[in-house]
Amino acid sequence: MAKNIDRYTYRVTWSEEDQEHVGLCVEFPSLSWLAEDPEQALKGIRQLVRDSVSDMLQNNEQVPEPLSSKQFSGKFMVRVPPETHRQLTIEAAESGVSLNRLISSKLHQPRM
């Protein structure tokens, strides 16, 4: 499992509250590491994840699977208010595409 530590999803962001960079790991939401510079925040969270995985293995606990290793089907269900469903259906019909294609294209739009 140790080799999979590099496959986890890491992120470094600025914490206004702490006035430091914070290293995070998506698969371990309860862990974080504060540091003055982003490189040290990343190094710290990676070591913390490594230590946590080691402890979990020693205690026969289930270790989270890296998101990068998961297989995704490309399907998921989203619940929306009926009026939103109606508006999207009308927009899809007016555009001559399926509701699925319309929503997929909206999800693929660049984020700001």
C-alpha positions as CSV (number, residue, x, y, z in Angstrom):
1,M,0.0,0.0,0.0
2,A,2.9,2.4,0.6
3,K,3.4,2.9,-3.1
4,N,-0.2,4.1,-3.4
5,I,0.5,7.1,-1.2
6,D,1.7,9.0,-4.3
7,R,-1.7,8.2,-5.9
8,Y,-3.8,10.2,-3.4
9,T,-5.3,13.5,-4.4
10,Y,-3.3,16.3,-2.7
11,R,-4.0,20.0,-2.7
12,V,-2.3,23.0,-1.2
13,T,-4.2,26.2,-0.5
14,W,-3.9,29.4,1.5
15,S,-5.6,29.6,4.9
16,E,-6.5,33.2,5.6
17,E,-7.5,32.3,9.1
18,D,-4.1,30.7,9.9
19,Q,-2.1,32.9,7.6
20,E,-0.3,29.8,6.3
21,H,-0.5,27.3,3.5
22,V,-2.5,24.2,4.3
23,G,-1.9,20.8,2.7
24,L,-4.9,18.6,2.2
25,C,-5.7,15.1,1.0
26,V,-9.1,14.5,-0.5
27,E,-9.2,10.8,0.5
28,F,-8.4,11.8,4.2
29,P,-10.6,14.8,4.8
30,S,-9.8,15.0,8.6
31,L,-6.1,15.5,7.9
32,S,-4.3,18.8,7.2
33,W,-0.8,20.3,7.5
34,L,0.0,24.0,8.0
35,A,3.3,25.4,6.8
36,E,4.8,28.8,5.8
37,D,5.4,27.8,2.2
38,P,3.4,25.6,-0.2
39,E,6.2,23.1,-0.7
40,Q,6.4,22.4,3.0
41,A,2.6,22.1,3.3
42,L,2.6,19.4,0.5
43,K,5.6,17.6,2.1
44,G,3.9,17.7,5.5
45,I,0.5,16.4,4.3
46,R,2.2,13.6,2.3
47,Q,4.1,12.5,5.4
48,L,1.0,12.7,7.6
49,V,-0.9,10.5,5.1
50,R,2.0,8.0,5.0
51,D,2.0,7.8,8.8
52,S,-1.8,7.5,8.9
53,V,-1.8,4.7,6.3
54,S,0.9,2.9,8.2
55,D,-1.1,3.2,11.5
56,M,-4.3,2.0,9.8
57,L,-2.6,-1.0,8.3
58,Q,-1.0,-1.9,11.7
59,N,-4.5,-1.8,13.3
60,N,-6.2,-3.7,10.4
61,E,-8.3,-0.7,9.5
62,Q,-9.5,-0.2,6.0
63,V,-7.3,2.3,4.1
64,P,-9.1,4.6,1.6
65,E,-8.6,3.8,-2.0
66,P,-7.0,6.6,-4.0
67,L,-9.5,8.3,-6.3
68,S,-7.0,7.9,-9.1
69,S,-7.4,4.1,-8.8
70,K,-11.2,4.1,-8.9
71,Q,-13.1,3.2,-12.1
72,F,-16.0,5.5,-12.9
73,S,-19.0,4.6,-14.9
74,G,-19.8,8.0,-16.2
75,K,-23.3,7.9,-14.8
76,F,-24.7,9.5,-11.7
77,M,-28.1,10.6,-10.6
78,V,-28.9,14.2,-9.7
79,R,-32.1,15.4,-8.1
80,V,-33.3,18.8,-9.0
81,P,-36.4,20.8,-8.3
82,P,-39.3,20.0,-10.7
83,E,-39.2,23.5,-12.2
84,T,-35.5,23.2,-13.0
85,H,-36.2,19.8,-14.7
86,R,-38.9,21.5,-16.7
87,Q,-36.7,24.4,-17.8
88,L,-33.9,22.1,-18.8
89,T,-36.2,19.8,-20.8
90,I,-37.6,22.9,-22.6
91,E,-34.1,24.2,-23.3
92,A,-33.0,20.7,-24.6
93,A,-36.0,20.5,-26.9
94,E,-35.5,24.0,-28.3
95,S,-31.8,23.1,-28.9
96,G,-32.7,19.8,-30.6
97,V,-30.7,17.7,-28.2
98,S,-31.5,15.2,-25.5
99,L,-31.7,16.3,-21.9
100,N,-28.7,14.2,-21.1
101,R,-26.6,15.8,-23.8
102,L,-27.7,19.3,-22.7
103,I,-26.7,18.7,-19.0
104,S,-23.5,17.0,-20.0
105,S,-22.5,20.0,-22.1
106,K,-23.3,22.4,-19.2
107,L,-21.2,20.3,-16.9
108,H,-18.3,20.5,-19.4
109,Q,-18.2,24.3,-19.5
110,P,-15.0,25.8,-18.2
111,R,-15.0,26.8,-14.5
112,M,-14.1,30.3,-13.5
